């Protein structure tokens, strides 16, 4: 039976779910609020752990969704359940009838200005990991001017009771090491430091990246959290931290500080999420039905989830979930 499936979000999860549903003979319809597909992946330069160009992955995914109904610059303004499934009203006043809904709305990056002690938005030479990726893609950022000493701060907005985000954002450690290596490629004479709480290198090839970062790129990994950032008379950054391995305070002058911002749930979907009756979990992401056997299900019949709308995830994890949600939707339609 061929049915319309409404997919909210055109990032990696939404694109892959649409690709697989189309292969299964369904009619996926992607609703994307921006003017392009690809989500956060499209803003990245290279992907860990193998430094594969992100644009190659995005281009392949774009080729895979050829023929899928995609509505750009569009949002779901309202959605209601009826006897046939769901009726969605879009921001352009068109309507869509769908048998099922897939929420693939991704994540927001933590706003680094909330951690005032790091000086983002105050000092010119404090940037975020996303801004550094843009520099890698374009080679342009007036704040990055041949830095001689560079620092990376892990867990900005994660594992932090003060900002009410106690969860691990999962990909920040690996991203920091990848970016540290890339900075050494661009500025081979620079000293590069990463300041971490615990290095969580959990995936295939991640531990190899950690060893390569130190051996081949001479990046210094310091176990300790930066507690204060200020600026000296010459406009250089002065950071204070604690080296917890040696139990000693640390003070260092840097030319550039990069903040590894964590993932938070995409809050722009809150109103539609509430209309669908999907709750949040204790970390503020969408609640799944079951941790083991229901990772794509919600408590609401016909409403499914995939990707980082439910928790921080790597790109391979996101794509795997998107493929599994297509099977779940297909089974849901054919078992009714």
C-alpha positions as CSV (number, residue, x, y, z in Angstrom):
1,X,0.0,0.0,0.0
2,X,1.5,3.4,-1.1
3,X,1.0,6.2,1.4
4,X,2.2,9.7,2.0
5,X,4.8,9.9,4.8
6,X,5.4,13.4,6.2
7,X,9.1,13.9,7.1
8,X,9.8,17.0,9.1
9,X,13.5,17.9,8.7
10,X,15.8,17.7,5.7
11,X,19.1,17.0,7.3
12,X,20.9,13.6,7.2
13,X,18.1,11.7,9.1
14,X,15.3,13.2,7.0
15,X,17.1,12.6,3.7
16,X,18.1,9.0,4.5
17,X,14.6,8.2,5.8
18,X,13.0,9.6,2.6
19,X,15.5,7.6,0.4
20,X,14.7,4.3,2.1
21,X,10.9,5.0,2.2
22,X,10.9,5.7,-1.5
23,X,12.7,2.4,-2.1
24,X,10.0,0.7,-0.1
25,X,7.3,2.1,-2.4
26,X,6.0,4.9,-0.2
27,X,5.7,8.6,-0.9
28,X,7.9,10.5,1.5
29,X,7.4,14.3,1.6
30,X,10.3,16.3,3.2
31,X,9.5,19.6,4.9
32,X,12.6,21.7,5.3
33,X,12.5,25.2,6.9
34,X,15.8,26.4,5.2
35,X,16.6,26.8,1.6
36,X,18.8,23.7,1.3
37,X,18.9,20.1,2.3
38,X,21.8,18.7,4.4
39,X,21.3,20.2,7.8
40,X,24.5,20.5,10.0
41,X,26.5,18.0,7.8
42,X,26.4,20.5,4.9
43,X,28.1,23.1,7.2
44,X,31.0,20.8,7.9
45,X,34.3,20.6,6.1
46,X,35.6,17.1,6.8
47,X,34.2,14.3,8.9
48,X,35.9,12.3,11.7
49,X,37.6,10.0,12.1
50,X,38.9,9.6,8.5
51,X,38.7,13.3,7.4
52,X,36.3,12.4,4.6
53,X,34.9,15.6,2.8
54,X,31.4,16.3,4.1
55,X,30.3,17.6,0.8
56,X,30.8,14.2,-0.8
57,X,28.4,12.7,1.7
58,X,25.9,15.4,1.2
59,X,26.1,15.2,-2.6
60,X,25.5,11.5,-2.5
61,X,22.5,11.9,-0.2
62,X,21.1,14.6,-2.5
63,X,21.4,12.2,-5.4
64,X,19.6,9.6,-3.4
65,X,16.6,11.8,-2.7
66,X,16.1,12.6,-6.4
67,X,12.4,12.3,-7.1
68,X,11.3,12.9,-3.5
69,X,8.8,15.7,-2.9
70,X,10.8,18.3,-1.1
71,X,9.3,21.5,0.2
72,X,12.0,24.1,1.0
73,X,11.7,27.3,3.0
74,X,8.6,25.7,4.5
75,X,7.5,24.8,8.0
76,X,4.6,22.8,9.4
77,X,2.2,25.5,10.8
78,X,-0.4,23.0,12.2
79,X,-1.0,19.3,12.3
80,X,-4.0,17.3,13.4
81,X,-4.8,13.7,13.7
82,X,-7.8,12.3,11.8
83,X,-9.2,8.9,10.9
84,X,-6.8,8.5,8.0
85,X,-3.7,9.6,9.8
86,X,-2.7,13.2,9.8
87,X,-3.5,16.5,8.1
88,X,-0.7,19.0,8.1
89,X,-1.1,22.7,7.2
90,X,2.2,24.2,5.9
91,X,3.5,27.7,6.2
92,X,2.5,28.4,2.6
93,X,-1.1,27.5,3.4
94,X,-1.0,24.2,1.5
95,X,-2.1,21.0,3.2
96,X,-0.8,17.4,3.2
97,X,-2.6,14.3,4.2
98,X,-0.2,11.7,5.5
99,X,-0.5,8.2,7.0
100,X,2.5,8.7,9.3
101,X,4.9,11.4,10.5
102,X,8.7,11.1,11.0
103,X,10.3,13.8,13.2
104,X,13.9,14.2,12.0
105,X,14.3,17.8,13.2
106,X,18.0,17.5,14.3
107,X,19.6,19.7,16.9
108,X,20.6,23.2,17.9
109,X,24.1,24.1,18.8
110,X,24.5,25.3,22.4
111,X,24.7,29.1,22.5
112,X,28.3,29.7,23.8
113,X,27.3,33.2,25.1
114,X,25.6,31.4,28.0
115,X,29.1,30.4,29.3
116,X,30.3,33.9,29.9
117,X,33.5,32.7,31.6
118,X,34.8,31.6,28.2
119,X,34.4,35.1,26.7
120,X,32.5,34.2,23.5
121,X,31.0,37.4,22.1
122,X,33.3,39.4,24.4
123,X,36.8,38.6,23.1
124,X,37.4,38.6,19.4
125,X,39.6,35.5,19.4
126,X,37.1,33.2,21.0
127,X,35.2,31.2,18.3
128,X,33.0,28.1,18.1
129,X,33.7,24.8,16.5
130,X,31.1,25.6,13.8
131,X,32.8,28.9,13.0
132,X,36.1,27.0,12.7
133,X,34.5,24.5,10.2
134,X,33.4,27.5,8.1
135,X,37.0,28.7,8.1
136,X,38.2,25.3,6.9
137,X,35.6,25.4,4.1
138,X,36.2,28.9,3.0
139,X,39.7,29.9,4.3
140,X,38.2,33.1,5.5
141,X,37.9,34.4,9.1
142,X,39.5,37.7,10.1
143,X,39.8,36.4,13.7
144,X,42.1,33.6,12.6
145,X,45.3,35.4,11.7
146,X,48.2,33.0,11.8
147,X,47.8,31.9,15.4
148,X,50.8,30.6,17.2
149,X,49.0,29.1,20.2
150,X,45.6,27.6,19.9
151,X,43.3,26.0,22.5
152,X,40.2,23.9,22.3
153,X,37.7,23.6,25.2
154,X,35.6,20.4,25.3
155,X,32.1,20.0,26.8
156,X,30.9,23.6,26.3
157,X,27.2,23.3,27.3
158,X,27.4,19.6,28.1
159,X,28.0,17.7,31.4
160,X,27.3,21.0,33.0
161,X,24.8,21.3,35.9
162,X,24.9,25.1,35.7
163,X,23.3,25.2,32.2
164,X,21.0,22.2,33.0
165,X,22.7,20.0,30.4
166,X,24.1,17.0,32.3
167,X,24.4,14.7,29.3
168,X,27.5,14.0,27.2
169,X,27.2,15.4,23.7
170,X,29.0,12.4,22.3
171,X,30.8,13.8,19.3
172,X,32.6,16.8,20.8
173,X,35.8,15.0,21.9
174,X,36.3,13.5,18.4
175,X,35.5,16.7,16.7
176,X,38.0,18.6,18.8
177,X,40.8,16.2,17.9
178,X,39.9,16.3,14.2
179,X,39.9,20.1,14.2
180,X,43.1,20.3,16.2
181,X,44.8,18.1,13.5
182,X,43.3,20.3,10.8
183,X,44.7,23.4,12.5
184,X,48.1,21.9,12.6
185,X,47.8,21.2,8.8
186,X,47.0,24.8,8.2
187,X,49.4,26.3,10.8
188,X,52.1,23.6,11.2
189,X,54.2,25.8,13.5
190,X,51.4,26.5,16.0
191,X,51.2,25.0,19.4
192,X,47.8,23.3,19.9
193,X,46.2,22.3,23.2
194,X,42.9,20.6,24.0
195,X,41.3,20.9,27.4
196,X,39.0,18.0,28.3
197,X,37.2,16.4,31.2
198,X,37.4,12.9,29.9
199,X,38.2,11.8,26.4
200,X,35.3,9.6,25.1
201,X,36.7,8.0,22.0
202,X,34.0,5.3,21.6
203,X,33.7,4.6,17.8
204,X,35.6,2.6,15.2
205,X,38.8,4.5,14.3
206,X,38.3,7.1,17.1
207,X,41.1,5.7,19.3
208,X,43.4,5.7,16.3
209,X,42.6,9.4,15.7
210,X,43.4,10.1,19.4
211,X,46.8,8.5,19.0
212,X,47.5,10.1,15.7
213,X,46.6,13.5,17.1
214,X,49.4,13.3,19.6
215,X,52.0,11.3,17.6
216,X,51.7,12.8,14.2
217,X,50.4,16.3,15.0
218,X,52.0,16.9,18.4
219,X,48.7,18.2,19.9
220,X,48.8,18.5,23.7
221,X,45.8,16.9,25.4
222,X,45.3,18.5,28.9
223,X,42.9,16.9,31.3
224,X,41.3,19.9,33.0
225,X,38.5,22.4,32.5
226,X,39.1,26.0,31.6
227,X,37.6,28.1,34.3
228,X,38.3,31.7,33.2
229,X,39.3,33.6,30.0
230,X,40.5,37.2,29.9
231,X,42.5,39.4,27.6
232,X,45.9,41.0,28.2
233,X,47.2,44.4,27.1
234,X,48.3,43.0,23.7
235,X,44.8,41.6,22.9
236,X,45.9,38.0,23.5
237,X,43.7,35.6,25.5
238,X,44.8,34.5,29.0
239,X,43.2,31.3,30.2
240,X,43.1,29.7,33.7
241,X,42.6,26.0,34.1
242,X,43.6,23.1,36.3
243,X,45.7,20.2,35.1
244,X,43.8,17.5,37.0
245,X,46.4,14.8,36.2
246,X,49.1,16.8,37.9
247,X,46.8,18.5,40.4
248,X,48.2,21.9,39.5
249,X,46.7,25.2,38.4
250,X,47.5,26.3,34.8
251,X,47.7,29.7,33.2
252,X,48.4,30.1,29.5
253,X,48.4,32.8,26.9
254,X,46.6,31.9,23.5
255,X,46.0,33.6,20.2
256,X,42.8,31.6,19.5
257,X,40.3,29.7,21.6
258,X,37.8,27.3,20.1
259,X,34.7,26.2,22.0
260,X,33.3,22.8,21.3
261,X,29.6,23.5,21.7
262,X,27.3,20.7,22.6
263,X,24.0,19.6,20.9
264,X,20.6,20.6,22.3
265,X,17.2,19.7,20.9
266,X,16.0,21.9,18.0
267,X,13.4,24.0,19.8
268,X,11.8,25.4,16.7
269,X,9.8,22.1,16.5
270,X,8.3,22.5,20.1
271,X,4.9,23.7,19.0
272,X,4.3,20.9,16.5
273,X,5.8,18.4,18.9
274,X,3.2,19.4,21.5
275,X,0.4,19.1,18.9
276,X,1.5,15.6,18.2
277,X,1.7,14.8,21.9
278,X,5.4,13.8,21.9
279,X,7.0,14.4,25.3
280,X,10.6,15.3,26.1
281,X,13.0,13.1,28.1
282,X,15.0,14.3,31.1
283,X,17.8,15.7,28.8
284,X,15.3,17.9,26.9
285,X,15.3,15.8,23.7
286,X,12.3,13.9,22.4
287,X,11.2,10.8,24.3
288,X,11.4,7.5,22.6
289,X,9.1,4.6,23.4
290,X,11.8,2.1,24.4
291,X,15.5,2.3,24.7
292,X,16.2,-1.1,23.2
293,X,13.3,-2.1,21.0
294,X,11.6,1.2,20.3
295,X,14.2,3.8,19.5
296,X,12.2,5.0,16.4
297,X,8.8,4.9,18.1
298,X,7.1,7.5,20.3
299,X,4.2,6.9,22.7
300,X,1.9,8.3,19.9
301,X,0.6,6.0,17.2
302,X,1.9,6.9,13.8
303,X,4.6,9.3,15.0
304,X,8.2,8.2,14.6
305,X,11.6,9.8,15.3
306,X,15.1,9.5,13.9
307,X,18.4,11.2,14.5
308,X,19.5,13.8,16.9
309,X,16.1,15.0,17.9
310,X,16.2,12.2,20.5
311,X,19.8,12.5,21.7
312,X,23.3,13.5,20.5
313,X,24.5,11.1,17.9
314,X,27.3,10.7,15.3
315,X,26.5,10.8,11.6
316,X,26.8,7.0,11.2
317,X,24.4,6.5,14.1
318,X,22.0,9.1,12.6
319,X,22.0,7.4,9.2
320,X,21.5,3.9,10.8
321,X,18.4,5.3,12.7
322,X,17.0,6.8,9.6
323,X,17.2,3.5,7.8
324,X,15.6,1.7,10.6
325,X,12.7,4.3,10.9
326,X,11.9,3.6,7.3
327,X,11.4,-0.1,8.1
328,X,9.3,0.8,11.2
329,X,7.0,3.1,9.1
330,X,6.7,0.5,6.4
331,X,5.7,-2.2,8.9
332,X,3.3,0.2,10.6
333,X,1.5,1.0,7.3
334,X,1.3,-2.6,6.2
335,X,0.2,-4.1,9.5
336,X,-2.8,-1.8,10.0
